[in-house]
Amino acid sequence: MFRFISYIKFLLTSNNQHGIHSPFVYEYITNCLYTKRELKLPITLKVLIKSIDYFNYKSIFLVGDYNTSEELIKQHCSNISTVENNPDIILANINDLKSINLNTLSNDCMLLLDGIHKNKKNLEIWKNLKAENHIKVTIDMFYCGAVFFRREQAKEHFKIRI
């Protein structure tokens, strides 16, 4: 029931690319997330694959249960390598966030978190994460959330329907 109510709230407060005033986020949404690409994968993995291609990421750190998805990711992005230090992109469930030292991530690193609206605890973790000073851009896509550490950008939070 929580997830259903959370989804209704999300739909009422989210938007699409119209009304996005950040050039970085607008380009990411229109040229990456909204591109038509046939991927028969869960939504979070679709966002991941599209983001790897869009940003031309070369390295990924998979946290938790996503190690089983490594073959799928490499099938769609053959130039990606799995690393544990200095990754370009990190895929994790929001519950596994404790195992990631966010202060050591690079300015251009993207953190993709799955399950941000799964329950009250996860949503609370997401809200606390958005409040962190060194996190500048967050994009709530209901099924997953993207976190960017871009020091050159003003702190903003977006809710985007995908």
PyMOL commands that set and color helices and strands:
alter all, ss='L'
color gray80, all
select helices_A, chain A and resi 2-13+23-33+43-55+64-76+94-99+102-104+120-131
alter helices_A, ss='H'
color red, helices_A
select strands_A, chain A and resi 59-62+81-82+89-93+110-114+137-140+144-148+156-159
alter strands_A, ss='S'
color yellow, strands_A
deselect
rebuild
show_as cartoon
